[in-house]
Amino acid sequence: MSEAPFIAAARAAYDATAEPYAEAVPGKLADMPLDRALFGAFAELMRANQNTTVADVGCGPGHVTDLLCGLGLDAVGIDLSPRMIEVARRRYPKPRFEVGSMLDLDLPDGGLGGVLAFYSIIHLPWTERPRAFAEFHRVLTPGGQLMLGFQIGDERRHHDEAFGKPIDLAWYRQQPGEVAELLRDSGFDVRTTVVTEPEEGQAVRHGHILARKPATAA
């Protein structure tokens, strides 16, 4: 079966920029106290459900996967880009890292306590979100936790250069209410939506959603 062009484009873009991306991005977590607090809440919710296995989907160079391990979670990072996974394995020896797609996770049904997609659904065409959310739901245990992060807006943007390298990458902003409704349609209970105003150097508001796969069937 042929691969969707948007998947091939995202893989090629992040393969091309893996090294400079890994140098530039991880340190930004130090300036994101709210995000770190939400990661802490996410970890607490997972521990309350007594399953601390979590997939960081679209993990990039692995800095957030490593943070999740530091919070006491059993974390695996998953990314489309083989080059990003190489970088992550070199930088962070504690977590496990695997090449994979959020649209077809090589994970068993109902095995994970949590799924994190931290600014990784932004490269999915809007029409592909239900497919990804259904896959997140499939791999989570009953009561399992989902956390999403994204930029807020209605537009599709395109990047043809990053870190001085030519790329071909689409970037889709999201509306929190629309994302929450899609999650409900996929079987999730939406627990919290957090919207933050732009910080210095940011152009748009950012959204975070915490959701849960119901502990029992409705």
N, C-alpha and C positions, 0 to 999 in steps of 0.2 A: 504494500500500500504506500502511495506517495505521501510525503510529508507536507503538511500545510506550509505555505510560504512564510507566514508570520512566525512559525516556530523556527524555521531555518534562518530567518533574518535575525531573530533574537539571539540564537546561538552564535551566529557569526559575529554579531556586534560585541557580545560579551567575551567571546574568545579573543577578539582583536584588542580589547581594552582591559583585559584581566589584570595585568601587572600594575598599570597606573591607577586603575580603580581601587585595587587592594591597598595601594599606598595612600590614596586620598580619603576613602570613605570611612574606614573603621573608627578613626579618631573623632568623627562627628558625633558618635554616641555620647561622648563626654558633655556635649552641649545640648543633650536631649533628655532632661530630667523627667519630663512627663512620660516619654516613651519608656524609659527605664522603670518608672513606677508601674506602668501598665504591664510590662513584662513580669514584674514581681507579682502583680495581682493575678495574671495569667498562670504563673507557677503555683500560686496558692490554691487557685481553683482546681488545677490538675491534682495537686496533692490531696485535696479534699475528696476527690473522686478515686483516690488510691491507684492512680495509673500515671506514672511520670514519664512515659515514653512520648516523645514529641518529634514531629517532622517540621523542620524549618524549610519551607518550600520556596524555591527561588533564593537560595542562601547566599549566592554570590561568593565572595572570598571568605565566608565563614565566621565573620566577627560576631554576628548575632547568635549563631549556633553555639559558639564558645561561651557567650554570655549566658545562654540558657543552661549550659552545663554548670556554670558557676552558680546558678540558682538552684542546683541540686536535681536538675532534670536529666533524663537519659535521652540526649538529643542526637538526631541524625540530620545532616544538611543535604538537601537535594537541589540540584541545579541543572538546567539544560546544557550549560557550557562546560565541556570537559576541561578547558583551560582554567576556568574559575575553580573547579573541583581540585585540580592539581595545586593551585595556589592555596586553597583552603587547607588541604592535607599537609602542606609544607608549613603553614603558619600556625595551625592549631592541631596538635597531635591528639588531644583528648577526644573530641567528637568523631563520629563516623561520617564520612561524606560519600555520596553516590551521585552519578549522573542520572537524571530522570526528568520527566515532564509532569507538571501538576495535572495535566489532562489524562494521564495514564500512569498512575503511581504503581510501582512494583512493590506493593505492600498488601498484606492480607486484609480481608474484611474485618472491621471492628477491633483492630489491634492497638491503636494509638490512643493515648490519653489526651493528646493535643496536636493541633496543626496550626502553625504560624505561617502566614503569607504577608511578610513585611515589605510593602512596596513592590510586590511581584505580580499581582493581578493587573498592574498598570500596563503591561505589554500584551494582555489578552484583548482581542477585539471584543466589544461589548456583547456581541451575540454568543461568545464562548463562555461567558461567566457562569451560566447555569450548569454547563458541563463540568467546569472546575469545581463548583460548589457541591455538585452531586458526588464527585470523586472525594472531596474532603469528608463529606458525610459518610461515605462508604467505609473509609479507613478508620474512622473514629469509633471508639467503644461507646456504648450508651453512657451518657453523662459526660462525654469527651468535650473538650474546649477548643474553640476556633478563635483566632485573633487575626484581624486584617488591618493593614495600614495602607493609606493611599492619599494622593492629592485630590482636592475637591474641584470639580468643574464639569463642564459639558463637552469639552472640545477634545478632538484627536489632534495630537501634535506629532511632528516628525523631526527626527534628529539625523542629520547627515554627517555629523562630525562630533567626536568626543575625545578628550584628552589628546587632541592633535591627530587623531586617526579617522579616516573616512569610515562611516558606518551607514546602515540603512535600517532605522529602528522607529517603529510607531510607539506612541505613548498616549494612553487613554486615561483621562481624568474621570472621576466618579462622583456621583451624588449619593450621600450617605443614606437617604431615605430609599432610593432605588436599590442600592446594594442590600439594605436590610430586608426589603420586600423579596428580592431574589433569594436571599438566604432562607426566609420563611417558606418560600415556595419549594425549597430544596429540603425542607424538613427540620430546619434549625429553629431554636428559640433564641431570639436576639435579646441579649441581657443588658448591654451598655453600648451607647454610641457617644463618642467624644469628638468634638470639633475644636480645633485650635486655630487661633488667628496667626497670620504669617509672622514669623520671627524675622530678625534682621537678615537680609539677603534672600528671603523667600518671597515668591510672587503670589502664592495662593494659600488658602486655608488647607489644613490637613485633617483627615478623618481616620478614626480608629473604631473598629467594631469588635466587641466580644460577644460571641454566640456559643450556644451549647447544643449538642445533639441530645435530644430528650433521653432521660434515663430509662423510660419505659415507653412502649408504643402508645400512641393516642387511641 
